[in-house]
């Protein structure tokens, strides 16, 4: 199941382009150190009005938090690169080292709050020099927030293990490194 539908993808891409031109909106989000800061940022209010079908769903209030985290991260994204998923981008090699070290990846995988998620993903975006698969990142944030909400409310969802965000991140991250190794050997 995908949270970010085709209509949302177009809106997020368009809004990211607008954000590059509207420095005040971008700056309000870049200053957001916590999710609460993002909630009150002018840039977030602008995105809210354009994406109501993404976040305004009764019984899924966690989507509001997911959009706030996404908006704060979008302010850090300089350019879009949709060739690989976000986790694959983190696991790719840059010279002889990974874009994101395994230790940092373990920290990202272990986050427990939306504020920690924002902080770790902001670092990840910086490691990628702002060149990110925005749609994959947004989808991952929404999935993480849903899983976190389920955990807090003791909801058990029937899904394959590989559908959980932390497991999917690990698979994509480590497989990206394996792909790089195979490319070097071949």
N, C-alpha and C positions, 0 to 999 in steps of 0.2 A: 504494500500500500504506500502510495506516495502522498505526501502532504502538500508539496509545492506542485500544483497543477500547471498545465501549459499557460493558462491565462495569467497565473501568478508569476511564472518565469519571465514572461514578457514585461510585466509590470516591474518586477525587481530589476531587470536589466535597464529598463528605461529610467527608473528612479535612481539607479547607480550613476547613470550618465548625467542626470540632472544634478545629482549630489556633487559631481566633479566641478560643475559650473557655479553652484550656489555654496560658496565658501562658508557662509554663516551657518547654514544648516549642517554642513559637514563638520565644522568646528564644534558645534554644540554636541554632536555625537562623539567626536574624538575625545572630548573632555570627560566623557562618561567612564568613570572607573568602576561603577557598580551598575547593576540592573536598574536600581532605583534612579540613579542619575540619568540613565537612558530613557526611563519613563517620562521624565520631565523635560527632556531635550526637545527643542523646536524641530529638529530634523526627524525625530521619531513621530511627532504629531503629524508631520507632513506625510510620512509613509503610512500611518494609520488610516488616513482618509482615503488612500488609494488602494488599500488591500483588505477591506472589511470582510470579504468572503474567505480570506485566509485565516483570520484570527477570531472573528466574531461568531463563534459557534457555541451554542448553549451546552453547558456541561463540559466544555473543553477550555476552561479559562487559562490553562497553562499555555495556550497558543499566544496569548498576549505577551507573556514573558519571553517566549521563543522569538516573537517578532522584535521585541526590544533588544535582545541579544544579537539577533541578525542585523538589525539596523546599526547598532554600535560597531559591529564588525565591518559592515559595508563601508563605513566611513574610513576604514583603514585600507580597504582594497583599492589599488591604483588601476589595475587592468584585469580583464577577464581572460581566463585560460580554461576552456572546457574540454580539453583533450583527455584529461585524467580526473578521477574523483579527487576530492580534497585529501583524503587519507593517503591515496597513492602519491599525490604531490609531495606529501611530507616524507614518504619513504623512498623517494628517488635520491640518487647519488648526485652530489655536487663535488666534482673532483674525486677525492678518495674518501669522502665522508657523506653521511646521510644529511638531507636538508634538516630534519629534526632528529636529534640523537635519540637513542632508545630510552635513555633516562627521562628526557623531556616527554617522549611519547607515553611512557609509563605514568608520568604525572598527569598528562591530559586524560588518559584512560581512567584515572582514579578520582577525578573530580566528583564532588558530591553536592555542590550547590550551583545555582545559576551564576552567582558572582564568580566562583572559581572557574566555571566553564568559560565565561567571558574573558577572564584574565588569561587563561591558558590558550584559548583560541586567538586572542589578540597577539600573543607571542608567536603563535604558529603562523599567522598572517605576515608578521614582520619577518620571520625566517624565510618566507616565500617571496620576500621583497614586494609584497602587495599584489603579486600576480597569482590569482586564485580562481578556482572553479566556484564561482559565487552560488550557483544553483545547488551544487553538491553540498557546499557549506551550509546553506540555508536548510536544505532537507535534513542534514545531519543534526543541526541545532533543534529543529522541530522534533525529530525522532528522540533525541536525548531528553528534551523537556517532557515529552509524553512518557518515556520510560521512567523518568524521575518522579513525575506525578503519580504514575501507577505504583511505584515503590512506596511513596509516602502515604498512599491511600490503600495499600494492600490489595491492589488489583492484579490479578493474574491473567495475562493475555496469552492465548494459544498462538504460538509462533515458533518457527524453526530457530534453533540456536543462532544460525548465521544471520538472522534478521535483527538481533539485538545490536545496537549501535557500537558498543565497545568491542564486540566480537567482529563485526564487519570492519570497523576501523583497523583492528589488528590484522585481519586477513589481507586487507588492501595495502596497508602499510608494509607488511613483511613481504607480500608478493611483489610489490614494486621494487624492492631491493633485490629479490630473486630474478626479476625480469632484467634488471641492470646487469646482474652477474652473468646471465645467459647471453646477453648482448655482447659482453666483453669476451666471453669464451668462444662465441661463434664467429 
